[in-house]
Amino acid sequence: MTMLLDGHGAPAAGRSTSRRNFAVLVLIAVSVVVVGVMVTVSPSAGRVAVAACVAVFLAVFCLSFPRASIVGLVVWLTALGMVRRLFLSLGASGDFDPLLLVAPAAVALLLAVAARQGAFRQRTPLTAGVLILSGLVVLSTVNPLQGGLAVGIGALLFVLVPVLWFWIGRGLLTDALVGRVLVVTAISSLAAAGYGLFQVYRGFPAWDQRWIDAKGYAALVVGNSIRPFASFSNASEYVTFLAIGAVIWALLIRRHRPVLSATVALAIISWSLAVASVRSIAVLLLVTLALVWAMSHGLSGAQSTVIGLIGLLAFGAAIATVNPARVGGSKTSNLLGRQVTGLADPFNSDERVSTLPVHLRLIWDGLRSAVHNPVGQGFGSVTIAGERLGGATASTEADPSNVAVALGIPGLAAYVWVVVFGLRLAFRRARAERSFRTLAALGILLVTFLQWLTGGNYATAIFPWLLLGWLDRPSPRPRRAEQATGPTAALAGS
């Protein structure tokens, strides 16, 4: 065999790898020292240093090991909220947080790699819808109604960046990598559930309590209790991540590997969801699990929907018999009481009992706004970019109405197009293959439904787009001989 590396082949390659690994270790050591010094001098400067170091490492890994870096980004986004609060606890100040730019920078690099791997090949109706929706989002940055160009550009970080994961999934996500992402997500959800239960039963750590005091929001407070949020940026992102984890653990039980540990994990996550006091996700998770169970047994979409509705009605009848005062201790009675009273009487007009009528009214008003303003107001008007960058924020708390407000009738049509073709693809794949990966993809798409474009949920907004891209990935390239000379020549040479 010809030796190509320094005339010595494999030994030279080994020395090169060792030198590269040593250089990386030296870089890590120097970075830790620099970050430690800057944090001591100024927490705000330390936050910039951490963001720069993480961005550099992610850039190296995105270009050298793009598929492994997808798993790394999932872990980073899961911990992002806690990292930000730690710096706030140390005294970091300012509305601009450079840590928020780390993941978008990595996404840009992964997008370039995915494009070279064929992410944009073999267009489908779903890719057409995603391209149109993305184009409308970019075009909306110049909409003056949202408060200015800075607001529009800021909104791209919350809306366009998650959508770009579609192309990363389409170009880089293999079947094996999907399995690894799902397992890492399941483990991370269990860790998040443990952190959330610690917050409920032992109290909030100092960094979390300082964040609540400085930047907490009214929806965190339930009576005399405060909703847990673990390592995430808000309670909504926390419960959505737990629901994603619950879907994966439930499917691991179905695979019988390992049944006992998966059952314990699912029980822990379920209790964490119960004391998180967010009713909508509990209902959505129940319907999702029923639909996924039905699909796993080969039932049609219509039959699966009937199973889901029956499960929902049974759940409603059961919850109406529960006395919240007798469930849990004093630390959870407020949180569980809010869950039970709202689920038992969801259409009660008293907001202290149920907020469902309020949410439905917000969605309806948002959808109607597309009639009065067919071109929309820009995504800055329905994301926190408006609040942070000088505009105004009026989120309707659901994707269809947010898109109607932001992009008007064209955007709403593009969003519906993506949802219809995306869910149809997911249902078809799940029913045809009934594999752990396809069923998990369908379950995650369903349990995050109506929140695919909630970009403030940094760790959860990526999953529906990443999995949609994987489900829609192009088929492998034909063999080079067939590409170059056609099928006849390929047969002749065989």
C-alpha positions in Angstrom: 0.0 0.0 0.0 1.3 3.5 -0.9 2.3 5.6 2.1 1.0 9.1 1.7 1.7 10.7 5.1 5.4 11.7 5.6 6.3 8.5 3.9 5.4 6.6 7.0 1.7 6.1 6.6 -0.3 5.2 9.7 2.4 6.1 12.3 2.6 9.6 10.9 -1.2 9.9 11.0 -1.1 8.8 14.6 1.5 11.4 15.5 -0.6 14.1 13.7 -3.7 13.1 15.6 -1.8 13.1 18.9 -0.4 16.6 18.2 -3.9 17.8 17.3 -5.4 16.4 20.5 -2.6 17.9 22.6 -3.3 21.3 20.9 -7.0 21.0 21.7 -6.2 20.2 25.4 -3.9 23.2 25.6 -6.6 25.4 24.1 -9.1 24.1 26.6 -6.8 24.7 29.5 -5.9 28.3 28.4 -9.6 29.0 27.8 -10.6 27.9 31.3 -7.9 30.1 32.8 -8.9 33.1 30.7 -12.6 32.6 31.5 -11.8 32.2 35.2 -9.8 35.5 35.2 -12.5 37.4 33.3 -15.3 36.1 35.5 -13.3 37.3 38.6 -12.7 40.7 37.0 -16.1 41.2 35.5 -19.0 38.8 35.3 -20.3 40.5 32.1 -16.9 40.1 30.5 -16.8 36.5 31.7 -20.1 35.9 30.0 -18.7 37.2 26.7 -15.6 35.0 27.2 -17.6 31.9 27.9 -19.8 32.6 24.8 -16.6 33.0 22.7 -15.0 29.9 23.9 -18.1 27.7 23.5 -18.6 29.2 20.0 -15.0 28.4 19.0 -15.3 24.8 20.3 -18.6 24.3 18.6 -17.2 25.7 15.4 -14.4 23.2 15.4 -16.7 20.3 16.1 -19.3 21.5 13.6 -16.7 21.5 10.8 -14.8 18.4 12.0 -17.6 16.3 13.5 -20.9 17.8 12.3 -23.1 14.9 13.3 -21.7 14.6 16.8 -22.0 18.3 17.2 -25.8 18.0 16.8 -25.9 15.9 20.0 -23.6 18.5 21.7 -25.9 21.3 20.7 -28.9 19.5 22.2 -27.1 19.3 25.5 -25.9 22.9 25.3 -29.4 24.2 24.7 -30.8 22.1 27.5 -28.4 23.8 29.9 -28.5 27.3 28.4 -31.0 28.8 30.8 -29.1 27.7 33.8 -25.8 29.0 32.4 -27.4 32.4 31.8 -28.8 32.5 35.3 -25.4 31.6 36.8 -23.9 34.7 35.2 -26.8 36.8 36.3 -26.2 35.6 39.9 -22.6 36.6 39.6 -23.6 40.1 38.7 -23.6 40.1 34.9 -25.7 42.9 33.5 -27.1 44.2 30.3 -30.0 43.1 28.1 -27.7 41.7 25.4 -26.6 38.2 26.2 -23.9 36.8 23.9 -24.6 33.3 25.1 -27.8 33.4 22.9 -25.6 33.7 19.8 -23.6 30.5 20.3 -26.2 28.1 18.9 -27.2 30.3 15.9 -23.5 30.5 14.9 -23.2 26.7 15.2 -26.4 26.3 13.2 -25.0 28.5 10.4 -21.9 26.2 10.1 -24.0 23.0 10.2 -26.3 24.4 7.6 -23.3 24.9 5.3 -22.1 21.4 5.9 -25.7 20.0 5.4 -25.9 21.9 2.1 -22.8 20.1 0.8 -24.3 16.8 1.9 -27.3 17.3 -0.3 -29.9 18.9 2.1 -31.4 20.9 -0.8 -31.5 18.0 -3.3 -34.6 16.2 -4.4 -37.1 18.9 -3.5 -40.5 17.8 -2.1 -43.8 19.6 -1.4 -42.6 19.9 2.3 -39.2 21.5 1.3 -41.1 23.9 -0.9 -43.3 24.9 2.0 -40.4 25.3 4.4 -38.5 27.5 1.8 -41.6 29.7 1.3 -42.2 30.1 5.0 -38.5 30.9 5.6 -38.5 33.4 2.8 -41.6 35.2 4.3 -39.9 35.2 7.7 -36.8 36.9 6.2 -38.9 39.3 4.2 -40.9 40.3 7.4 -37.7 41.8 8.9 -38.4 45.0 6.9 -42.0 45.3 8.1 -42.1 48.7 9.9 -45.2 47.8 12.0 -43.1 45.6 14.3 -41.0 48.5 15.6 -38.0 48.8 13.3 -35.4 46.8 11.4 -33.5 45.9 14.6 -36.6 44.2 15.9 -37.1 42.3 12.7 -33.5 41.1 12.6 -33.7 40.1 16.3 -36.8 38.1 15.6 -34.9 35.9 13.1 -32.9 34.4 16.1 -36.2 33.2 17.6 -38.0 32.1 14.5 -35.7 31.5 11.5 -32.9 29.7 13.4 -35.2 26.8 14.6 -36.6 26.4 11.1 -33.0 26.0 9.7 -32.7 22.8 11.7 -35.0 21.3 9.0 -32.2 21.4 6.5 -29.6 20.1 9.1 -31.9 17.1 9.7 -32.3 16.6 6.0 -28.6 16.7 5.2 -26.9 15.3 8.3 -29.3 13.2 10.3 -28.9 9.5 9.8 -31.1 6.8 11.3 -28.4 5.9 13.8 -27.9 9.5 14.8 -31.6 10.0 15.3 -31.4 7.1 17.8 -28.5 8.8 19.7 -30.3 12.2 19.7 -33.4 10.5 21.2 -31.5 8.7 23.9 -29.5 11.8 24.9 -32.8 13.7 25.0 -34.5 11.1 27.1 -31.6 11.1 29.6 -31.5 14.9 29.7 -35.3 15.0 30.3 -34.8 12.8 33.3 -32.1 15.0 34.7 -34.4 18.0 34.0 -37.2 16.3 35.9 -35.0 15.7 38.9 -33.9 19.4 38.9 -37.5 20.5 38.7 -38.5 18.3 41.6 -35.6 19.7 43.6 -37.0 23.2 43.0 -40.4 22.1 44.1 -39.5 20.2 47.3 -36.2 21.8 48.4 -36.5 25.2 47.0 -34.8 27.2 44.3 -31.0 27.5 44.3 -29.6 31.0 44.7 -29.0 31.5 41.0 -32.6 30.6 40.2 -34.1 32.6 43.0 -32.2 35.7 41.9 -33.5 35.3 38.4 -37.1 35.0 39.7 -36.6 38.1 41.8 -35.0 40.1 38.9 -36.8 38.8 35.8 -39.5 36.4 36.8 -42.9 36.7 35.2 -46.5 36.5 36.6 -47.3 33.1 35.1 -44.6 31.5 37.3 -46.7 32.2 40.5 -49.5 29.7 41.4 -51.0 30.8 44.7 -48.2 30.7 47.2 -46.1 28.4 45.0 -43.8 29.0 42.0 -43.7 26.7 39.0 -40.4 24.8 38.5 -38.4 25.5 35.3 -35.2 23.4 35.9 -32.4 24.5 33.7 -34.6 26.1 31.0 -35.4 29.7 30.2 -39.1 29.4 31.2 -41.6 27.0 32.6 -43.2 26.4 29.2 -40.0 25.2 27.7 -39.4 23.0 30.7 -42.7 21.1 30.5 -42.4 20.8 26.7 -39.0 19.2 27.1 -40.4 16.8 29.8 -43.2 15.9 27.4 -40.7 15.1 24.7 -38.8 12.9 27.1 -42.0 11.2 28.2 -42.8 10.2 24.6 -39.3 8.7 24.2 -39.3 6.8 27.5 -42.8 5.4 26.7 -41.5 4.1 23.4 -38.5 2.6 25.1 -40.9 0.6 27.3 -42.6 -0.6 24.2 -39.2 -1.8 22.9 -38.7 -3.7 26.2 -35.2 -2.2 26.6 -34.9 -1.6 29.5 -38.4 -1.9 30.9 -37.8 -1.3 34.6 -35.6 1.7 34.3 -37.7 3.2 31.5 -40.9 2.8 33.6 -39.2 4.5 36.6 -38.0 7.3 34.4 -41.5 7.8 32.9 -43.0 7.8 36.4 -40.6 10.5 37.6 -41.2 12.6 34.5 -45.0 12.2 34.8 -44.9 13.4 38.4 -42.7 16.3 37.5 -45.2 17.3 34.8 -48.1 17.1 37.3 -46.4 19.4 39.8 -45.3 21.8 37.0 -49.0 23.0 36.8 -49.2 23.5 33.1 -52.5 21.9 31.9 -52.2 22.1 28.1 -49.1 20.0 27.9 -50.7 17.3 30.1 -53.6 17.0 27.7 -51.5 17.1 24.6 -49.1 14.4 26.0 -52.1 12.1 26.8 -53.5 12.5 23.3 -50.1 12.0 21.7 -49.3 8.8 23.7 -52.7 7.4 22.7 -52.2 8.2 19.0 -48.6 6.8 19.0 -49.8 3.7 20.7 -52.5 3.2 18.1 -50.1 3.8 15.2 -47.6 1.3 16.7 -50.4 -1.3 16.5 -51.0 -0.6 12.8 -54.2 1.4 13.1 -55.1 4.1 10.6 -54.9 7.8 11.2 -58.7 8.0 11.7 -58.7 5.0 14.1 -55.8 6.5 16.0 -57.6 9.8 16.3 -60.7 8.0 17.8 -58.4 6.2 20.3 -56.9 9.6 21.3 -60.3 11.2 21.8 -61.5 8.2 23.9 -58.4 8.5 26.0 -59.0 12.2 26.5 -62.6 11.8 27.5 -61.6 9.1 30.0 -58.9 11.3 31.4 -61.4 14.1 31.8 -63.9 11.9 33.6 -61.2 10.6 35.9 -59.7 14.0 36.8 -63.1 15.3 37.8 -63.2 12.8 40.6 -59.9 13.9 42.2 -59.8 16.1 45.3 -56.7 18.2 44.8 -56.4 18.9 48.6 -55.8 15.2 49.2 -53.1 14.8 46.5 -49.5 15.6 47.4 -48.2 17.5 50.4 -48.3 21.2 51.2 -45.6 21.9 48.7 -47.6 20.6 45.8 -51.2 21.3 46.8 -51.4 24.7 45.0 -49.7 23.3 41.9 -51.8 20.2 41.7 -55.0 22.1 42.6 -54.6 24.4 39.7 -54.1 21.4 37.4 -57.2 19.5 38.6 -59.6 22.4 38.8 -58.7 23.6 35.3 -58.8 20.2 33.7 -62.1 19.3 35.4 -63.8 22.5 34.1 -61.8 23.7 31.1 -64.4 26.1 29.7 -65.1 28.0 32.9 -65.0 31.7 32.2 -63.3 32.4 35.6 -59.6 32.7 34.9 -58.8 31.5 38.4 -60.3 28.2 37.4 -59.3 27.8 33.7 -57.4 30.0 31.2 -58.5 28.0 28.2 -61.2 30.5 27.1 -58.6 33.2 27.3 -56.1 31.3 25.1 -58.9 30.4 22.6 -59.8 34.1 22.4 -56.2 35.1 21.8 -55.9 32.5 19.0 -59.1 33.6 17.4 -58.2 37.3 17.5 -54.8 36.5 16.0 -56.3 34.6 13.1 -58.8 37.4 12.4 -56.0 39.9 12.3 -54.8 38.4 9.0 -58.1 39.6 7.4 -57.6 43.2 8.6 -53.8 43.2 7.9 -53.2 40.6 5.1 -49.4 41.3 5.0 -48.9 41.0 8.8 -46.8 43.0 11.3 -43.6 41.0 11.3 -42.4 38.4 13.8 -41.0 41.0 16.0 -44.5 41.7 17.1 -45.1 38.2 18.5 -41.7 37.4 19.9 -39.6 38.8 22.8 -37.5 40.6 20.2 -40.1 43.3 20.1 -39.9 43.8 23.9 -36.1 43.6 24.1 -35.3 45.8 21.1 -37.8 48.7 21.4 -40.9 47.4 19.8 -44.0 45.8 21.3 -44.8 42.2 21.9 -48.3 40.7 21.6 -47.9 36.9 21.3 -51.1 34.9 20.8 -49.4 31.8 22.4 -50.0 29.5 19.4 -48.3 29.1 16.0 -51.2 29.6 13.6 -52.4 32.8 15.2 -48.8 34.1 15.7 -48.1 33.5 12.0 -51.3 35.2 11.0 -50.3 38.3 13.1 -46.7 38.2 11.8 -47.0 37.2 8.2 -50.7 37.7 7.3 -52.5 35.5 4.9 -49.5 34.3 2.8 -47.6 33.2 5.9 -50.6 31.4 7.3 -51.1 29.5 4.1 -47.4 28.5 4.0 -47.5 27.4 7.7 -50.6 25.3 7.0 -48.9 23.8 4.0 -45.9 22.8 6.1 -48.0 21.3 8.9 -50.3 19.3 6.5 -47.4 17.8 4.5 -45.2 17.4 7.5 -47.7 15.5 9.7 -48.9 13.4 6.7 -45.3 12.3 6.1 -44.8 11.5 9.8 -48.0 9.5 10.0 -47.2 7.5 6.9 -43.7 6.7 8.0 -44.8 5.8 11.5 -47.6 3.5 10.2 -45.4 1.9 7.6 -42.3 1.3 9.6 -43.6 1.3 13.3 -40.0 1.7 14.4 -38.8 3.4 17.5 -37.4 6.3 15.5 -40.4 7.0 13.3 -42.9 6.6 16.2 -40.8 9.0 18.4 -40.6 11.5 15.5 -44.4 11.4 15.2 -44.9 11.7 18.9 -42.5 14.7 19.3 -44.2 16.5 16.4 -47.6 16.0 18.0 -46.6 16.9 21.6 -45.0 20.1 20.3 -47.9 20.9 18.0 -48.8 24.6 17.7 -45.4 25.5 19.3 -43.0 24.7 16.4 -42.2 28.4 15.9 -41.9 29.4 19.6 -38.3 30.4 19.3 -38.0 31.6 22.9 -38.1 27.9 23.8 -34.5 27.4 22.7 -34.1 23.7 23.6 -37.5 22.4 22.3 -38.1 24.5 19.1 -35.4 22.6 17.2 -36.9 19.1 17.6 -39.9 19.3 15.2 -37.8 20.9 12.4 -34.9 18.5 12.9 -37.1 15.5 12.8 -39.2 16.8 9.9 -35.9 17.2 7.9 -34.9 13.6 8.8 -38.3 12.2 7.7 -38.0 14.1 4.4 -34.3 13.4 3.8 -33.4 12.7 0.2 -32.6 9.2 -1.0 -28.9 8.2 -1.3 -27.1 9.3 -4.4 -26.9 6.8 -7.3 -23.7 5.0 -7.8 -20.9 7.0 -9.5 -20.8 4.6 -12.5 -24.4 5.0 -13.1 -24.1 8.8 -12.8 -21.2 9.1 -15.1 -22.1 6.7 -17.9 -25.7 5.7 -17.4 -27.4 2.4 -16.5 -26.3 0.5 -19.7 -22.6 1.1 -19.1 -23.0 0.2 -15.4 -24.6 -3.1 -16.4 -21.9 -3.8 -19.0 -19.2 -3.3 -16.4 -20.7 -5.6 -13.9 
